[in-house]
Amino acid sequence: MSVSSERGKAGEERVCAFLKKHGWKIAARNYRIKGGEIDIVAENDKTIAFIEVKSRKFGSLTSGAEAVDKAKRAAVIRTADRYLERFPCGDKQVRFDVAEVTLTTEEIPRVLELEYTADAFDAFMP
């Protein structure tokens, strides 16, 4: 596995641990359709969250939030729609979150920081 893949995996693992600690159940990881992927789908009693995880090495010139541009948001929303067609969530609220994970530059990365933004964007955002 490449260092970049290791970094992404470490970031997703850290976000899953964070969510579980705060009472969320992980419903899916790396849910894929043609043209889109959602890193983490998490649920609690009232909400289903589609979470985009952006892992960056320490000192990166761009932030994870900057990488969630209009095209990425559209792909996540499209993929979430397909997920909800396949796995209806009843009357739960739907939201789109972004988790930014900063990691060391080592071959086996360690998490330095996690910034979690709930409701980072919505389906009506241009």
Backbone as CSV, one residue per row, in Angstrom:
resi,resn,N_x,N_y,N_z,CA_x,CA_y,CA_z,C_x,C_y,C_z
1,MET,0.854,-1.182,0.000,0.000,0.000,0.000,0.897,1.240,0.000
2,SER,0.528,2.246,-0.781,1.327,3.469,-0.886,1.211,4.298,0.398
3,VAL,2.159,5.211,0.570,2.128,6.097,1.731,0.855,6.940,1.704
4,SER,0.459,7.387,0.509,-0.766,8.175,0.375,-1.984,7.367,0.821
5,SER,-2.039,6.098,0.423,-3.149,5.227,0.840,-3.133,5.004,2.347
6,GLU,-1.944,4.811,2.893,-1.806,4.638,4.351,-2.300,5.883,5.078
7,ARG,-1.960,7.041,4.532,-2.378,8.302,5.132,-3.908,8.413,5.108
8,GLY,-4.528,8.088,3.978,-5.983,8.138,3.879,-6.660,7.176,4.828
9,LYS,-6.122,5.967,4.905,-6.681,4.954,5.802,-6.559,5.391,7.264
10,ALA,-5.415,5.942,7.627,-5.213,6.403,9.005,-6.193,7.525,9.343
11,GLY,-6.417,8.424,8.403,-7.370,9.511,8.622,-8.778,8.991,8.823
12,GLU,-9.202,8.062,7.966,-10.554,7.499,8.094,-10.724,6.732,9.398
13,GLU,-9.711,5.986,9.793,-9.772,5.249,11.067,-9.960,6.213,12.235
14,ARG,-9.226,7.323,12.208,-9.315,8.299,13.291,-10.703,8.943,13.333
15,VAL,-11.269,9.241,12.164,-12.601,9.846,12.106,-13.649,8.857,12.608
16,CYS,-13.541,7.594,12.235,-14.486,6.572,12.735,-14.425,6.476,14.254
17,ALA,-13.215,6.492,14.819,-13.063,6.433,16.277,-13.712,7.659,16.931
18,PHE,-13.511,8.818,16.343,-14.105,10.061,16.842,-15.635,9.964,16.833
19,LEU,-16.187,9.500,15.721,-17.643,9.382,15.607,-18.215,8.400,16.626
20,LYS,-17.585,7.237,16.739,-18.053,6.230,17.715,-18.025,6.788,19.130
21,LYS,-16.965,7.517,19.447,-16.832,8.120,20.779,-17.984,9.080,21.061
22,HIS,-18.526,9.681,20.011,-19.618,10.633,20.164,-20.989,10.014,19.871
23,GLY,-21.080,8.681,19.930,-22.365,7.994,19.871,-22.884,7.645,18.486
24,TRP,-22.062,7.775,17.469,-22.485,7.445,16.107,-22.189,5.995,15.782
25,LYS,-23.023,5.410,14.952,-22.805,4.059,14.426,-22.297,4.221,12.990
26,ILE,-21.259,3.479,12.647,-20.728,3.529,11.284,-21.570,2.571,10.436
27,ALA,-22.314,3.127,9.486,-23.198,2.327,8.636,-22.469,1.816,7.397
28,ALA,-21.508,2.578,6.901,-20.770,2.162,5.697,-19.461,2.939,5.621
29,ARG,-18.498,2.302,4.968,-17.223,2.965,4.674,-16.913,2.748,3.209
30,ASN,-16.410,3.794,2.579,-16.017,3.748,1.170,-17.148,3.231,0.283
31,TYR,-18.331,3.802,0.465,-19.485,3.435,-0.354,-19.290,4.035,-1.744
32,ARG,-19.284,3.163,-2.757,-18.973,3.607,-4.115,-20.107,3.331,-5.088
33,ILE,-20.258,4.266,-6.005,-21.083,4.076,-7.193,-20.232,4.588,-8.353
34,LYS,-20.679,4.351,-9.565,-19.961,4.896,-10.708,-20.012,6.424,-10.617
35,GLY,-18.868,7.035,-10.532,-18.803,8.491,-10.480,-18.826,9.098,-9.095
36,GLY,-18.725,8.282,-8.054,-18.724,8.869,-6.720,-18.392,7.897,-5.619
37,GLU,-17.952,8.457,-4.507,-17.645,7.669,-3.314,-17.911,8.526,-2.088
38,ILE,-18.385,7.865,-1.038,-18.528,8.512,0.260,-17.621,7.754,1.215
39,ASP,-16.761,8.501,1.894,-15.783,7.873,2.775,-16.439,7.162,3.949
40,ILE,-17.348,7.863,4.635,-18.002,7.283,5.813,-19.474,7.694,5.815
41,VAL,-20.338,6.726,6.102,-21.751,7.001,6.364,-21.973,6.631,7.825
42,ALA,-22.454,7.595,8.610,-22.672,7.358,10.039,-24.103,7.754,10.404
43,GLU,-24.636,7.065,11.416,-26.016,7.324,11.852,-26.098,7.412,13.361
44,ASN,-27.055,8.199,13.808,-27.502,8.129,15.194,-29.027,8.072,15.150
45,ASP,-29.689,8.268,16.258,-31.146,8.122,16.292,-31.877,9.105,15.386
46,LYS,-31.300,10.283,15.174,-32.010,11.339,14.458,-31.418,11.708,13.104
47,THR,-30.170,11.337,12.859,-29.453,11.878,11.707,-28.642,10.807,10.992
48,ILE,-28.523,10.963,9.679,-27.578,10.190,8.896,-26.594,11.205,8.303
49,ALA,-25.308,10.959,8.499,-24.275,11.882,8.034,-23.412,11.207,6.975
50,PHE,-23.209,11.925,5.876,-22.312,11.489,4.820,-21.040,12.308,4.997
51,ILE,-19.945,11.616,5.263,-18.729,12.295,5.691,-17.620,12.140,4.667
52,GLU,-17.100,13.274,4.238,-15.942,13.314,3.353,-14.718,13.540,4.230
53,VAL,-13.758,12.627,4.157,-12.540,12.724,4.948,-11.407,13.183,4.041
54,LYS,-10.730,14.240,4.460,-9.578,14.736,3.717,-8.366,14.679,4.641
55,SER,-7.450,13.791,4.292,-6.229,13.630,5.076,-5.093,14.356,4.373
56,ARG,-4.350,15.113,5.137,-3.225,15.870,4.602,-2.021,15.683,5.502
57,LYS,-0.851,15.646,4.885,0.358,15.577,5.697,0.651,16.960,6.266
58,PHE,1.312,16.988,7.390,1.670,18.232,8.051,2.455,19.104,7.078
59,GLY,2.081,20.367,6.996,2.781,21.304,6.121,2.231,21.367,4.708
60,SER,1.154,20.656,4.431,0.554,20.673,3.102,0.119,22.099,2.750
61,LEU,0.273,22.455,1.477,-0.056,23.807,1.040,-1.551,24.063,0.906
62,THR,-2.340,22.991,0.735,-3.794,23.154,0.635,-4.471,22.438,1.791
63,SER,-5.557,23.012,2.224,-6.303,22.381,3.319,-7.246,21.324,2.752
64,GLY,-7.698,20.456,3.619,-8.669,19.455,3.210,-9.974,20.084,2.761
65,ALA,-10.388,21.140,3.444,-11.652,21.809,3.096,-11.592,22.384,1.687
66,GLU,-10.450,22.888,1.285,-10.300,23.442,-0.066,-10.487,22.367,-1.132
67,ALA,-10.180,21.128,-0.793,-10.300,20.027,-1.749,-11.755,19.592,-1.960
68,VAL,-12.647,20.023,-1.073,-14.063,19.675,-1.216,-14.727,20.801,-2.025
69,ASP,-14.404,20.810,-3.290,-14.897,21.848,-4.181,-16.289,21.507,-4.712
70,LYS,-16.781,22.334,-5.615,-18.128,22.164,-6.159,-18.309,20.790,-6.789
71,ALA,-17.328,20.323,-7.569,-17.432,19.014,-8.231,-17.457,17.882,-7.210
72,LYS,-16.628,17.988,-6.174,-16.593,16.941,-5.141,-17.908,16.918,-4.372
73,ARG,-18.428,18.091,-4.032,-19.714,18.149,-3.326,-20.813,17.513,-4.168
74,ALA,-20.829,17.820,-5.462,-21.853,17.257,-6.352,-21.752,15.741,-6.401
75,ALA,-20.529,15.203,-6.449,-20.339,13.750,-6.484,-20.802,13.111,-5.179
76,VAL,-20.511,13.739,-4.054,-20.941,13.212,-2.752,-22.463,13.233,-2.649
77,ILE,-23.085,14.319,-3.079,-24.549,14.426,-3.021,-25.200,13.369,-3.908
78,ARG,-24.681,13.201,-5.118,-25.206,12.188,-6.049,-25.069,10.779,-5.443
79,THR,-23.934,10.506,-4.839,-23.700,9.198,-4.228,-24.606,9.002,-3.013
80,ALA,-24.811,10.048,-2.238,-25.717,9.965,-1.081,-27.147,9.681,-1.529
81,ASP,-27.567,10.318,-2.614,-28.907,10.046,-3.149,-29.066,8.570,-3.488
82,ARG,-28.071,8.012,-4.130,-28.118,6.586,-4.491,-28.099,5.708,-3.244
83,TYR,-27.307,6.084,-2.261,-27.260,5.330,-1.004,-28.653,5.317,-0.359
84,LEU,-29.298,6.479,-0.312,-30.615,6.589,0.325,-31.693,5.849,-0.454
85,GLU,-31.532,5.733,-1.772,-32.465,4.911,-2.558,-32.332,3.452,-2.152
86,ARG,-31.109,3.031,-1.940,-30.838,1.629,-1.594,-31.108,1.333,-0.120
87,PHE,-30.804,2.296,0.743,-30.964,2.130,2.194,-31.749,3.328,2.746
88,PRO,-33.071,3.319,2.608,-33.870,4.456,3.089,-33.635,4.713,4.579
89,CYS,-33.657,5.991,4.944,-33.361,6.349,6.339,-34.584,6.831,7.097
90,GLY,-35.776,6.635,6.518,-36.992,7.046,7.215,-37.047,8.545,7.386
91,ASP,-37.324,8.975,8.613,-37.465,10.415,8.852,-36.208,11.059,9.435
92,LYS,-35.086,10.370,9.326,-33.833,10.951,9.823,-33.430,12.145,8.971
93,GLN,-32.822,13.105,9.621,-32.270,14.244,8.900,-30.987,13.801,8.208
94,VAL,-30.711,14.395,7.063,-29.511,14.081,6.296,-28.590,15.285,6.341
95,ARG,-27.311,15.018,6.567,-26.353,16.114,6.525,-25.046,15.648,5.884
96,PHE,-24.263,16.629,5.460,-22.981,16.378,4.807,-21.885,17.036,5.637
97,ASP,-20.964,16.219,6.127,-19.898,16.689,6.996,-18.548,16.541,6.295
98,VAL,-17.581,17.312,6.765,-16.209,17.199,6.274,-15.285,17.061,7.471
99,ALA,-14.398,16.069,7.403,-13.384,15.869,8.433,-12.018,16.099,7.807
100,GLU,-11.250,16.999,8.398,-9.890,17.272,7.938,-8.923,16.670,8.951
101,VAL,-8.066,15.794,8.464,-7.118,15.104,9.335,-5.705,15.485,8.900
102,THR,-4.913,15.972,9.854,-3.515,16.295,9.595,-2.666,15.178,10.181
103,LEU,-1.743,14.657,9.350,-0.911,13.519,9.748,0.570,13.845,9.617
104,THR,1.383,13.038,10.276,2.832,13.183,10.137,3.253,12.769,8.734
105,THR,4.468,13.115,8.384,4.994,12.781,7.058,5.702,11.425,7.044
106,GLU,5.673,10.724,8.143,6.339,9.423,8.241,5.681,8.396,7.332
107,GLU,6.424,7.322,7.038,5.891,6.255,6.194,4.649,5.627,6.809
108,ILE,4.683,5.443,8.120,3.486,4.999,8.846,2.990,6.236,9.603
109,PRO,1.973,6.907,9.040,1.571,8.211,9.573,0.859,8.125,10.919
110,ARG,1.049,9.187,11.696,0.336,9.370,12.959,-0.541,10.607,12.830
111,VAL,-1.709,10.567,13.460,-2.639,11.696,13.411,-2.155,12.788,14.355
112,LEU,-2.065,13.999,13.827,-1.689,15.155,14.630,-2.911,15.974,15.036
113,GLU,-3.877,16.084,14.125,-5.031,16.939,14.381,-6.233,16.459,13.582
114,LEU,-7.409,16.652,14.167,-8.666,16.353,13.492,-9.581,17.560,13.650
115,GLU,-10.040,18.096,12.525,-11.031,19.169,12.529,-12.282,18.608,11.871
116,TYR,-13.394,18.659,12.592,-14.630,18.065,12.105,-15.667,19.162,11.940
117,THR,-16.224,19.259,10.731,-17.241,20.272,10.447,-18.548,19.576,10.098
118,ALA,-19.512,19.651,11.019,-20.851,19.115,10.760,-21.597,20.108,9.877
119,ASP,-22.457,19.572,8.993,-23.214,20.427,8.070,-22.294,21.332,7.267
120,ALA,-21.210,20.778,6.754,-20.235,21.550,5.993,-20.811,22.092,4.698
121,PHE,-21.736,21.335,4.112,-22.441,21.793,2.919,-23.770,21.074,2.859
122,ASP,-24.647,21.542,1.980,-25.932,20.867,1.831,-26.230,20.610,0.363
123,ALA,-27.279,19.900,0.118,-27.603,19.484,-1.244,-27.997,20.648,-2.130
124,PHE,-28.256,21.808,-1.550,-28.682,22.965,-2.333,-27.553,23.950,-2.575
125,MET,-26.377,23.610,-2.078,-25.219,24.497,-2.200,-24.716,24.503,-3.641
126,PRO,-24.483,25.672,-4.219,-23.978,25.722,-5.605,-22.545,25.232,-5.718
